[in-house]
Structures are given as C-alpha cells and as structure tokens.
Amino acid sequence: MKLLFLEPFFGGSHRDFARGLCDHSGHDITLVTLPARFWKWRMRGAALHFARTMPPPQDFDGLITTDLMSLSDLKMLVGSKLPPALVYFHENQITYPLAQGETRDVQFGFTDITTALAADRILFNSHTHCRTFFMALPGFLKMMPEFHPLWVIDAIRAKAGVLHPGCRFRPGEPALADLEDGPPLIIWNHRWEFDKNPADFFGALDTIRERGFEFRLALLGENFQTVPKPFIQAKERLGASIVCYGFEKSRTAYQQWLQKGSIVISTAHQENFGISMVEAIRHGCLPLLPDRLAYPEILPEEFHQRFLYRSQRDLEEKLARMLSHSADFEDCRQPLAAAMEEYAWALMAPRYDREFEKLVARR
C-alpha cells in the first residue's frame, strides 16, 4: 500500500517514531514534515500548510498523522480526496502539564477532540496515556457553560486503541559493554524542558554529592529553544563531573554514551511512553524511574521495587544505594536489557502494518 505520513513536529519522539516506522514498515510510506518548533502554531496552522504542499492525497491508500495537527481542518480543506486517516497520539493537550505561570488554552484540547472525531482510527502510545485521556475528557467537556457534548467520549473511544512506539535497536540478545573504570556515569537523555522536571534531577545529584558520592554526568537530550536555567546552574555547580553537555547528533555516539552509562534517571512530570528510557535500559543502563506515568507499564513488574521510587527522598536513597552497592545490581542489567526487546521496531512494525491494512480495508 502507499501511505502518506504528515508529521507537523519533526523532532524528539515524533521524529524517532516517524523515521522508525518508515524504515521498518512493509508498506510504501511517504513522509512530509515540518520542523519541531512553535508547537502551538503547528496545531493551529499545519493543516493550512499541508493542504497546499503535500503530494496529491488521492494517490495514497491511507493517511497517517500525529496529534499536533488539526485533522478536522485538513479534511475540511481537502475534502473527499483525503484517504482514511490514522492519528497517533504522542501526547494530548487536555492532560499535558503546564509550565509555572502558564494558563491552559482550552482551544488546543478541543483541537485534539475534533482531530480524534475526524480520524478513522486513533492509536495512543501507551495504556497509561489512553486511560488518563479518557479519565480527563468528561471534566474537560463540562468546563463548557452549557450543552456539554459528552457524546464525543464514546465516539472517540469506539475508534481508539493502544500501540507502543517502536525503538531503534535490533532484536536479539543484547551485547552489553563493560563499564569503564572510575566514578559511575549517570545519564540524562530527556528533552531539556520543564515537563521533564530537571530541577528534581539536579536536586538529587546535589544531595548525593553532599553525602560524599562521586559520579560522572552525561547531559544528553534535545533542547529546542533557550537552555533552561536548571541546566545552566548545574553546569556551574557540577562542571567538573559533566562529561557531555548537550544534544548528541550522531546516533552512534549517542548509543555509545548509553553503553557507558551506569544509571539513567527520570524525574519527569509527563511521560506517555519513554523511548529514551527504553533505549537506555536496552543498552545497559540501570533505571531509576518515578512510580507513576507510563513507567510502571514499561518496566517489568519484578523490577518495580528496586527501580521505581515514590518520592524525592526515595529517589535519593535508591540512588545512594545503587552507587554504594553497585555489585548488588549487576545481575539486573542483562534481564532488564532483554525485557526491552519487545519494543524493537522489527517486532513492532508488523503490528502497525496490520493497523494500516485494517484502516484501508474500511474504505
């Protein structure tokens, strides 16, 4: 089949998903993108851009797009020439956390709703994301002063499913590298943005350092605009411990950093799946994750007690134990890495292809 993929925000997890799907699908996917900036304007205006610049939609069997575009606007602009559409929800603007001092613009939540209604099929990237979306939807609709359109809940649910994103590593027994001598390497490989909560991450490192623990620090991950203050301040305090500061453009070099890593930490306020964490664990990092969001869904249950934390103090205590008794955790590295195999694109892509085949069959 010929499929058209419109990605209005080609960066981060959106970019990884789009590239991985195009590389591993058994179908012919044409990818058309916009740069990963100004997400609010993408939701408002990407459909206007794509309506005039995308290849002729009637040449394709199906359409794929993501949540940062108004599909209802595109359908209105293009009309019956648009093929059946599948929308992949990486995030949604009804439950997404707000930065300090920011007020929620409900228009973006309603764009998510109308996009979902316009789609023929919707896929969420985790059961956690799907569940929280539908839990929040009634309250969001009741914010309207009258005529609450609660019918949309069942209408959206009827076409919704869950399919984890694939990750760019090969299936097969993971070959983990031997860790380097010297202080353990702690990895941060998330976006440099408020929703990933860098303040608590650096707060935990400050506490650990005050208690006399030594470590090295690799600060990876993308930063789309100005460098957030917690990273600037951390560079001043922890500069001697930092061995990498900033986004690693080379995929090979990025994976090499993960293979060198001892521990990977998340303090995120928002994470609907966690591609970066799955990749780090697959390459040998031991995780420390909050006992919330999508992390309990992704981490096998037998590892929850050792690697999920419930408070900032619990994070600091677990981190201290992993640094002081590292040998006690080494037997977890290989089975954790092996458990991530199910997310390899080579195994996930056939499941997506079946979704596309069902999408087109409905036509």
N, C-alpha and C positions, 0 to 999 in steps of 0.2 A: 504494500500500500504506500501511497505518497501522503505524508503528513506535513503540515505547516506548524512550526513552533514559534509563537510570538512571545519573546521574553522582554518585558519593558524595563527590567532592572538587572542587567547582566553583570552581577558581581556576587561575591560571597557564596552562600549556599545556593542561590539561584543560578549562578554561573556553573558551579560544580554539578548541579543536577542536570542542567541543560546539556553540558558537554558530555557527561557520563551517559545520558540517555541516547544522545545522537550517536555516540561511539559504539554502543552496545546493542541497540535495538536491531531487530531483524528487518525493520521497515525503513523506507527511504524518508528521512526527516530533514526538511529544510528549516534552518534556524535563522530567524531575523531578530535582531536585538537593538536595545537602546542602552546607553551607559548607565552604570549604577550610581546615580546621583539624583537629588531632588525627587525623592520618592512620592511626595505629596503631589507634585506636578505630574508625575507619571500616572498616578491613579486618575487624575483629572483629564490629562491630555494625550496619553499614549494612544488611545483609540483613534483620535483625530489624525495622529501621525501615521499609524499603521494603515488606516483606511486608504491613504493616498500612496503609500510607498511599498506595501507588501506585494508579493507576487499575486497574480490573479487567483483568488480563492477557489474559483470553480475548477482549477487544475488539481485540487487536492481532495483526498478522500476524507480527511479529518483535520481538525484544528486542535492544537494544544496551546494553552497559555497559563499564566500564573496570576496570583491574586492581586498584583499591583497594576492591573489594568481593568478598566470598566468594559466587560464583555457586552453588557447590555447596550452601551454606546456604540460599540463596534457593530453589533448586529443591526442596530438602527441605521447606521451609516452605509453598511454593505448590503444588507437585505438578504434575499433568498440565495445569493451566490455563496454565502458563507457555509462551509460544510459543518457536520456535527462537531461540537466543541467539548473538550475536556479541560477543566480548570484544576490546577494543582495548587492547593493552599499551603504555602510555606508558613504563613502567619496570617492573622486576621486583625483588623483594626477595631474590633469590639473588645477583645481581651488583652491586646498588646499594652504593656505597662507604659506609663507616661514619665517623661523626664521631670525633674523637680521644677515646679513653677509652670508647667505646661498644662493647658486645659484641653480636654478631649474634643475634637471636632467630629461631631456625630455623622457628618456627611460621609466620611470615609467608611464608617461602619455600614451605612446604607448602600454604599457602593459595593461592599462585599456581599450584601444581601441581594442586590439586583444582579450582580455578576453570577452568583450561585443560582438564582432563578433562571437566568438566561442560558446557563450551561446545560448540556445534555448529561454530563457526568461530572462529579466532583470527587477529588481524592484529597484527603488530609494526610500529612506526613507522619502522624502518629495517632494512636488511640487516645492519648492524653490530649492532644490538640483538638481532636474531634469532640471528645467529651466536654472539654471546657467551653468550646464554642457553643454547643447546644445548651449547656447549662446557663450561659450568659445571655443567650438570644432572647428569651422571654422578657427579662428585665430591661434589656436594651429597647425592645419594641414598646414596652409600657412607659418609656420616657416620653412618648408622644402624648400630648394632652388629651387626645380622644381618637376614636376609630382605630384601635390597635390592630394591626394586620397579623394576628397570631397564626393565621393560616399558613404563613410562609414557613413556619417551623417544620411542619410535616412535609410541605412541598420540597424543601431543601433536603430534609432527612431521607426522603424517598430516593434521591439520586446520589447520596453521599456514600463514600467508602473510605477505607484507610489502606495506604500502601507506603511503607517506609521508603525513603530515597535510597538509591544505591550509593556505594562508596568506591572510590578509585583505588582499590587494591585487588590483587588476584586471589582467587580461592586456592586452597592447598595449605599444607602445613606451614604456618608462619615461621620463617627463619629469623630469630631474634638475635641482634648483635650483642656482643659482650659490652657491658657498661665500662666506660672509661674510669681510670683511677682518678681520685680527687673527690672534692665535695659533690654530692648528688646534684643532678641537673633537674630543676623544676621548670615545667613548660607552661606557658600561657599561649594558647593558639586560637583565641576567640577575637571577634571584632573589638576594636578599641572604642567602644561606645557604652553609654550609661546602662543599657539593659543587661549588659554582661557583668555589671557591678564590680569594676576593678578596685573600688575603694576597700571592700572587704577582703579581696585577694591580697592587696598590699598590706592591709592591716594585719592579716595573719602572718605574713612574712616578717613584718616588723616585730611582732610578738616572739616569733621563733628565733629571730636574730638576737633579741634581747636576752633570750634564755640560753644563748651561747652556741646555737646550732649554726654550722656553716653550710652554705649551698651556693650553687651557680644558678643563674636565671636566664632563660631564653624567652623574650617577649615577642612572640610571633603574632600573626593575625593582621587583618586589613584595618586601615584607618582611612575613612572616605573623605574627611574634611580636616579640621584642625586637630592637633594632638590634644587629647583630654588632659586636664590638669593632674589627675592621679598618676598618669604616666610620666609627665614632666617632673613632678615632685619625687616620684620613685627613682627616677634616673639620678637625681641629686643625692638621695639617701643611699641607694643601693648600687651606685655606678660601678663599684669595684667588683660586684658579684654578677653584673649583667654581661653575658657573652654574646647576646644577639638582641638588637633593639629595632624592631620594625618588620614590616611585611617581607617575606622571602618569596620573590617572584619565581624562582626556579622550583619546580615541583620536586625534582630530585633532591635539591638541597634541603627543602622543607622536610621531606621524608627522612633525610639523614639526621636532622635535628631531633625528630621524633624517636628515631632509633637510639640516639644518645641519651634520651630523657629517662629519668628515674621515676618521676611523678608528674602527672598532669592534673591540674586543678580547675574546677569551675565554681564560681560564686554567682552564677547568672540569676537574674530575676526573670528572664524569659528564655526558654529553650524548648521548642516544639519537637525537636528530634536530637540534634547534636552530632552532625557529621564530623566536626573537628575532634570531638571526644572519641568517637568510634575509631577514627583514623589513628589517633594517638595510642589508644589501647591496643589496636591491631599491630602497631609497630613496637610494642613492648613497654609502654608507659603504664605504671600503676595509677589508677584514678582516685581522686577524692572529689565526690560529687554531692550536691545537696539532695536530701531525701524528699524530693518534690519534682515538679515539672515532668519532663519525659524521661529523666534519668532512671527511675526505678523500672520503667518499661524496657529500657535498652540493656541495663546491666542484669545479668542472670541473678536470680534470687539468692543463690547460695553465696554470693559475694556482697549482698546488701549490708550485712552487719559490719563488715570490715571496711568498706569503701564508700558508704553513704553517711553523711553527717547531718545532724539535725539542728545545729546552732553554730554560731561563730566560735564559741568556746570548744564545742565538739570538733570542729574543723581543726582548730589549733592543736588540740590534744592528739587527734588522729595523725596529723602531720608530724608532730613531735615523735610519736611512736614509730612512724614509718622511717624517720630519719635516724632514730637512735637504735632501732632493732630491724634494720633493713633486711637482714638474712631471714627473718621470720616471714617475710612477704614474698620471697623469691619464688616459692612454689606456686604462686598465683599468676605469675607473669605469663607463662605459656598457656594455661587453660583460659585465661581472660582473652588473650590474643586470638585463640582458636574460636572462642564464642562469638567474636565479631565477624567471622567468615560469612555468616548468613546474609550480611549486608553488602557483600561484593556485587558490583554491577553485573558480573557474568551470571550470577544467580538471580538477581532481581529483574533484569531486563526482560526475560520471558514472561514474567508476571505483568509487566507494563504492556508488552505486546498483546497479551490476551485482552487487556482492558481496551486497547485501541481497536482490536478486531471486533469486540462486542459493541463499541461505540459506533463503528461504521456499519455494522450489521443492522443497527436500529434504523438506519436511514431507509 
